Amino acid sequence: MFSRTRAKLRAFRRAREGIAALEFAIVVLPFFLLTIGLAEISMIGFAQTSLDYAVSETARGIRTGEAQMGGLDEDQIQQRLCDQVNNFVVLSCDGNLFLDVNRFDSFVDAGNDNQEPIEGGEFQDTGFGYDPGAPSDIVVVRAYYRWEIMTPLFEPVFENVSGGERILVSTMMFRNEPYQ
């Protein structure tokens, strides 16, 4: 009985049929996990870059006084931000894109503004304001985008709020130009 088992083990060790399938089975899962994870993080990075660009372009209109002199309200500025975000990647702005524009008396006050929209693992989308300031005022423009993680397997790795979402943030601080 023991010699029969030994002979089968030797035969199994010498057999070469199906070895490629076995090696593929061992490698395929880590390969696809790595590929999917790379695609997910690339999409998050691309969305973050698009948000940064959009905030930069939108804030420029505030910094130069174009928004204030043109009488643009919060909804119009938010629409500009959404249009700029969607120049590179199509993102759904409705209910996902939030804008907060605040005026400060000094850069120290702006730096001490510790408004944290994530509390207890939840995104708090209330308390955002729109005050683009006057000439030479210090302004902070913040934009938040609620990104839904596409791959459930990676939710614990990429999410920063509960519910399988990641909040992307872009901030720009500047002094308004002395426009008239």
C-alpha positions as CSV (number, residue, x, y, z in Angstrom):
1,M,0.0,0.0,0.0
2,F,2.8,2.4,1.0
3,S,4.8,1.5,-2.1
4,R,1.8,2.1,-4.3
5,T,1.3,5.6,-2.8
6,R,5.0,6.3,-3.2
7,A,4.9,5.3,-6.9
8,K,1.9,7.6,-7.5
9,L,3.7,10.5,-5.9
10,R,6.7,9.9,-8.0
11,A,4.6,9.7,-11.1
12,F,2.8,13.0,-10.1
13,R,6.2,14.7,-9.6
14,R,7.4,13.7,-13.0
15,A,4.2,14.6,-14.9
16,R,4.5,17.8,-16.9
17,E,1.0,18.0,-18.5
18,G,-1.1,20.8,-17.0
19,I,1.8,22.6,-15.3
20,A,1.2,25.8,-17.3
21,A,-2.5,25.8,-16.2
22,L,-1.4,25.3,-12.6
23,E,1.1,28.1,-12.7
24,F,-1.4,30.4,-14.4
25,A,-4.0,29.6,-11.7
26,I,-1.4,30.6,-9.1
27,V,-0.5,33.9,-10.8
28,V,-3.8,35.0,-12.2
29,L,-5.5,36.2,-9.0
30,P,-2.6,38.5,-7.8
31,F,-2.2,39.8,-11.4
32,F,-5.8,40.8,-11.8
33,L,-5.9,42.3,-8.3
34,L,-2.9,44.4,-9.1
35,T,-4.3,45.5,-12.4
36,I,-7.7,46.4,-11.0
37,G,-6.1,48.2,-8.1
38,L,-3.8,50.2,-10.4
39,A,-6.8,51.2,-12.6
40,E,-8.7,52.3,-9.5
41,I,-5.9,54.4,-8.1
42,S,-5.2,55.9,-11.5
43,M,-8.9,57.0,-11.8
44,I,-8.7,58.6,-8.4
45,G,-5.5,60.4,-9.3
46,F,-7.0,61.6,-12.6
47,A,-10.1,62.9,-10.8
48,Q,-8.0,64.6,-8.2
49,T,-5.9,66.3,-10.8
50,S,-9.0,67.4,-12.7
51,L,-10.4,68.9,-9.4
52,D,-7.2,70.7,-8.7
53,Y,-7.2,72.3,-12.2
54,A,-10.9,73.2,-11.9
55,V,-10.3,74.9,-8.5
56,S,-7.3,76.8,-9.9
57,E,-9.3,78.1,-12.9
58,T,-12.4,78.9,-10.9
59,A,-10.4,80.7,-8.2
60,R,-8.7,82.8,-10.8
61,G,-12.1,84.4,-11.6
62,I,-12.5,85.2,-7.9
63,R,-8.9,86.4,-7.5
64,T,-9.1,88.8,-10.4
65,G,-12.5,90.2,-9.4
66,E,-14.3,88.8,-12.4
67,A,-16.8,86.9,-10.3
68,Q,-17.4,89.9,-8.0
69,M,-17.6,92.5,-10.7
70,G,-19.8,90.3,-12.9
71,G,-22.2,89.6,-10.0
72,L,-21.7,85.9,-10.2
73,D,-23.5,84.1,-7.3
74,E,-22.6,80.8,-5.7
75,D,-24.6,78.6,-8.1
76,Q,-22.9,80.2,-11.1
77,I,-19.4,79.8,-9.6
78,Q,-20.3,76.1,-8.7
79,Q,-21.4,75.6,-12.4
80,R,-18.1,77.0,-13.6
81,L,-16.2,74.7,-11.3
82,C,-18.3,71.7,-12.6
83,D,-17.6,72.7,-16.2
84,Q,-13.9,73.0,-15.5
85,V,-13.8,69.6,-13.8
86,N,-15.5,68.0,-16.7
87,N,-13.0,69.3,-19.2
88,F,-10.8,66.2,-18.7
89,V,-13.0,63.6,-17.1
90,V,-16.8,63.3,-17.0
91,L,-17.8,63.5,-13.3
92,S,-21.3,63.8,-11.9
93,C,-21.4,67.2,-10.1
94,D,-25.0,66.9,-8.8
95,G,-24.8,65.9,-5.1
96,N,-21.1,65.1,-5.4
97,L,-19.3,68.4,-5.9
98,F,-19.2,70.9,-3.0
99,L,-17.7,74.4,-2.9
100,D,-16.7,76.5,0.0
101,V,-15.4,80.1,-0.5
102,N,-14.4,82.1,2.6
103,R,-12.9,85.5,3.2
104,F,-10.4,86.0,6.0
105,D,-8.7,89.1,7.7
106,S,-5.2,87.6,7.6
107,F,-3.3,84.5,6.3
108,V,-2.9,83.4,10.0
109,D,-6.7,83.4,10.4
110,A,-7.0,81.4,7.2
111,G,-4.4,79.0,8.3
112,N,-6.1,78.5,11.6
113,D,-9.4,77.7,10.0
114,N,-9.7,74.0,10.9
115,Q,-13.0,73.3,9.2
116,E,-13.0,69.5,8.9
117,P,-15.9,68.2,6.8
118,I,-15.3,64.6,7.7
119,E,-16.6,63.8,11.2
120,G,-17.0,60.3,12.6
121,G,-16.4,58.7,9.2
122,E,-19.2,60.8,7.6
123,F,-18.9,63.7,5.1
124,Q,-20.7,66.8,6.5
125,D,-21.9,68.8,3.5
126,T,-23.4,71.6,5.5
127,G,-21.8,74.8,6.7
128,F,-20.2,75.7,3.4
129,G,-20.3,79.3,2.4
130,Y,-19.7,81.7,-0.4
131,D,-17.9,85.0,0.4
132,P,-15.4,85.9,-2.4
133,G,-14.4,89.0,-0.7
134,A,-13.4,92.4,-2.0
135,P,-10.2,93.8,-3.5
136,S,-7.1,92.7,-1.6
137,D,-9.0,90.4,0.7
138,I,-7.6,87.0,1.6
139,V,-9.8,84.2,0.3
140,V,-9.7,80.4,0.6
141,V,-11.5,78.3,-2.0
142,R,-12.1,74.7,-1.2
143,A,-13.8,72.1,-3.4
144,Y,-14.8,68.6,-2.3
145,Y,-15.8,65.8,-4.6
146,R,-17.5,62.6,-3.4
147,W,-15.8,59.8,-5.4
148,E,-17.4,56.4,-5.2
149,I,-14.9,53.5,-5.1
150,M,-15.6,51.4,-8.2
151,T,-14.1,48.1,-6.9
152,P,-15.7,46.9,-3.6
153,L,-12.6,44.8,-2.8
154,F,-10.6,48.0,-2.5
155,E,-13.1,50.0,-0.4
156,P,-11.2,49.4,2.9
157,V,-8.0,50.7,1.3
158,F,-9.2,53.8,-0.6
159,E,-12.2,55.0,1.3
160,N,-11.9,57.9,3.8
161,V,-15.6,58.1,4.6
162,S,-18.0,55.3,5.2
163,G,-20.1,53.9,2.4
164,G,-17.3,53.1,0.0
165,E,-16.5,56.7,-0.9
166,R,-13.4,58.9,-0.9
167,I,-13.6,62.6,-0.5
168,L,-11.3,64.4,-2.9
169,V,-10.3,67.9,-1.7
170,S,-8.6,70.8,-3.4
171,T,-7.8,74.0,-1.7
172,M,-6.4,77.3,-2.9
173,M,-5.5,80.3,-0.7
174,F,-4.8,83.7,-2.2
175,R,-5.1,87.5,-1.8
176,N,-7.5,89.1,-4.2
177,E,-6.0,91.5,-6.7
178,P,-6.7,95.2,-6.2
179,Y,-9.3,95.3,-8.9
180,Q,-11.7,98.2,-9.3
